[in-house]
C-alpha cells in the first residue's frame, strides 16, 4: 500500500485494527478489570469457548428482555459489554486453544 507521500508498507492481508470502535473495547476492559479483581487476571483462560458463548448469550438475553435491567446488577456495566468480554474470551480460546 502506497501513501500519498510514496511511502510503502506491506499491509495487504493484515487487519485494519483502527476501525474497531475503541469505546466498546474500553467498556469491555472495565468488565475485565472487575473480573480480574474478583477471580484473577487470567482466570478466564481456564474456561471453554462454549462456556463463554453460553455466558454471552445470558447477557444478551438479559439485555434484550424488558423485564431485566440493561446493566449487570453486580458490575453496573452494560450486559452487552459483558457479552463482548465473553465472546472475546471464546474467540481467543477457539483460535489459540488457551495459549498465546
Secondary structure, 3 states (H helix, E strand, C coil): CECCCCCECCCCCCCCHHHCCHHHHHHHHHHHHHHHHHCCCCHHHHCCHHHHHHHHHHHHHHHHCCCCCCECCCCCCEHHHHHHHHHHHHHHHHHHCCCC
